[in-house]
Amino acid sequence: MAIIIRLDRMMADRKISVNELAQKLEMSNVNLSNLKTGKMKGIRFETMNAICRVLECQPGDLFEYVEDGED
């Protein structure tokens, strides 16, 4: 996958746990953990907006594009 999810980095920078963030987002711990580990195939803009609001960050802080060599 060429998109790297940096949610764990942002959470560490903000000193917030998965449980605390999930509660603030009104999201299950399992779904948030799946997003954090890259096991999800996509994310809704509504969810991304909520994460950015709670973590006070930009979408670009959460995701990074890395060329994977597949064409």
Rosetta constraint file for C-alpha pairs under 8 A:
AtomPair CA 1 CA 68 HARMONIC 6.88 0.50
AtomPair CA 2 CA 65 HARMONIC 5.59 0.50
AtomPair CA 2 CA 66 HARMONIC 4.92 0.50
AtomPair CA 2 CA 67 HARMONIC 5.69 0.50
AtomPair CA 2 CA 68 HARMONIC 5.44 0.50
AtomPair CA 3 CA 63 HARMONIC 6.50 0.50
AtomPair CA 3 CA 64 HARMONIC 5.59 0.50
AtomPair CA 3 CA 65 HARMONIC 4.62 0.50
AtomPair CA 3 CA 66 HARMONIC 6.17 0.50
AtomPair CA 4 CA 38 HARMONIC 7.65 0.50
AtomPair CA 4 CA 63 HARMONIC 5.62 0.50
AtomPair CA 4 CA 64 HARMONIC 4.98 0.50
AtomPair CA 4 CA 65 HARMONIC 6.19 0.50
AtomPair CA 4 CA 66 HARMONIC 7.05 0.50
AtomPair CA 5 CA 35 HARMONIC 7.95 0.50
AtomPair CA 5 CA 36 HARMONIC 6.63 0.50
AtomPair CA 5 CA 37 HARMONIC 7.46 0.50
AtomPair CA 5 CA 38 HARMONIC 6.38 0.50
AtomPair CA 5 CA 62 HARMONIC 5.88 0.50
AtomPair CA 5 CA 63 HARMONIC 4.74 0.50
AtomPair CA 5 CA 64 HARMONIC 6.52 0.50
AtomPair CA 6 CA 10 HARMONIC 6.55 0.50
AtomPair CA 6 CA 36 HARMONIC 7.53 0.50
AtomPair CA 6 CA 61 HARMONIC 7.01 0.50
AtomPair CA 6 CA 62 HARMONIC 4.67 0.50
AtomPair CA 6 CA 63 HARMONIC 5.50 0.50
AtomPair CA 6 CA 64 HARMONIC 7.15 0.50
AtomPair CA 7 CA 11 HARMONIC 6.09 0.50
AtomPair CA 7 CA 36 HARMONIC 5.63 0.50
AtomPair CA 7 CA 62 HARMONIC 5.22 0.50
AtomPair CA 7 CA 63 HARMONIC 7.65 0.50
AtomPair CA 8 CA 12 HARMONIC 6.14 0.50
AtomPair CA 8 CA 36 HARMONIC 6.17 0.50
AtomPair CA 9 CA 13 HARMONIC 6.15 0.50
AtomPair CA 10 CA 14 HARMONIC 6.16 0.50
AtomPair CA 10 CA 55 HARMONIC 7.29 0.50
AtomPair CA 10 CA 61 HARMONIC 7.40 0.50
AtomPair CA 10 CA 62 HARMONIC 7.01 0.50
AtomPair CA 11 CA 15 HARMONIC 5.82 0.50
AtomPair CA 11 CA 16 HARMONIC 5.23 0.50
AtomPair CA 11 CA 17 HARMONIC 6.79 0.50
AtomPair CA 11 CA 18 HARMONIC 7.93 0.50
AtomPair CA 11 CA 55 HARMONIC 7.43 0.50
AtomPair CA 12 CA 16 HARMONIC 6.41 0.50
AtomPair CA 12 CA 17 HARMONIC 7.92 0.50
AtomPair CA 14 CA 55 HARMONIC 6.89 0.50
AtomPair CA 16 CA 20 HARMONIC 6.28 0.50
AtomPair CA 16 CA 21 HARMONIC 6.46 0.50
AtomPair CA 17 CA 21 HARMONIC 6.11 0.50
AtomPair CA 18 CA 22 HARMONIC 5.89 0.50
AtomPair CA 18 CA 29 HARMONIC 6.57 0.50
AtomPair CA 18 CA 32 HARMONIC 7.09 0.50
AtomPair CA 18 CA 33 HARMONIC 7.08 0.50
AtomPair CA 19 CA 23 HARMONIC 6.14 0.50
AtomPair CA 19 CA 29 HARMONIC 6.06 0.50
AtomPair CA 20 CA 24 HARMONIC 6.29 0.50
AtomPair CA 21 CA 25 HARMONIC 6.08 0.50
AtomPair CA 21 CA 54 HARMONIC 7.78 0.50
AtomPair CA 22 CA 26 HARMONIC 5.83 0.50
AtomPair CA 22 CA 27 HARMONIC 4.91 0.50
AtomPair CA 22 CA 28 HARMONIC 5.90 0.50
AtomPair CA 22 CA 29 HARMONIC 5.57 0.50
AtomPair CA 22 CA 32 HARMONIC 6.36 0.50
AtomPair CA 23 CA 27 HARMONIC 6.34 0.50
AtomPair CA 23 CA 28 HARMONIC 7.61 0.50
AtomPair CA 24 CA 54 HARMONIC 7.32 0.50
AtomPair CA 25 CA 47 HARMONIC 7.94 0.50
AtomPair CA 25 CA 50 HARMONIC 6.39 0.50
AtomPair CA 25 CA 51 HARMONIC 6.99 0.50
AtomPair CA 25 CA 54 HARMONIC 7.68 0.50
AtomPair CA 27 CA 31 HARMONIC 6.89 0.50
AtomPair CA 27 CA 32 HARMONIC 6.81 0.50
AtomPair CA 28 CA 32 HARMONIC 6.32 0.50
AtomPair CA 29 CA 33 HARMONIC 5.97 0.50
AtomPair CA 30 CA 34 HARMONIC 6.11 0.50
AtomPair CA 31 CA 35 HARMONIC 6.23 0.50
AtomPair CA 32 CA 36 HARMONIC 6.08 0.50
AtomPair CA 33 CA 37 HARMONIC 6.13 0.50
AtomPair CA 34 CA 38 HARMONIC 6.12 0.50
AtomPair CA 34 CA 39 HARMONIC 4.96 0.50
AtomPair CA 34 CA 40 HARMONIC 5.86 0.50
AtomPair CA 35 CA 39 HARMONIC 6.04 0.50
AtomPair CA 35 CA 40 HARMONIC 5.41 0.50
AtomPair CA 35 CA 43 HARMONIC 7.94 0.50
AtomPair CA 43 CA 47 HARMONIC 6.68 0.50
AtomPair CA 43 CA 48 HARMONIC 6.84 0.50
AtomPair CA 44 CA 48 HARMONIC 6.33 0.50
AtomPair CA 45 CA 49 HARMONIC 5.91 0.50
AtomPair CA 46 CA 50 HARMONIC 6.29 0.50
AtomPair CA 47 CA 51 HARMONIC 6.22 0.50
AtomPair CA 48 CA 52 HARMONIC 6.14 0.50
AtomPair CA 48 CA 59 HARMONIC 7.10 0.50
AtomPair CA 49 CA 53 HARMONIC 6.11 0.50
AtomPair CA 50 CA 54 HARMONIC 6.17 0.50
AtomPair CA 51 CA 55 HARMONIC 5.94 0.50
AtomPair CA 51 CA 56 HARMONIC 7.98 0.50
AtomPair CA 52 CA 56 HARMONIC 5.33 0.50
AtomPair CA 52 CA 57 HARMONIC 4.89 0.50
AtomPair CA 52 CA 58 HARMONIC 5.83 0.50
AtomPair CA 52 CA 59 HARMONIC 6.63 0.50
AtomPair CA 53 CA 57 HARMONIC 6.97 0.50
AtomPair CA 57 CA 61 HARMONIC 6.33 0.50
AtomPair CA 57 CA 62 HARMONIC 7.97 0.50
AtomPair CA 58 CA 62 HARMONIC 7.16 0.50
AtomPair CA 59 CA 63 HARMONIC 6.63 0.50
AtomPair CA 60 CA 64 HARMONIC 6.88 0.50
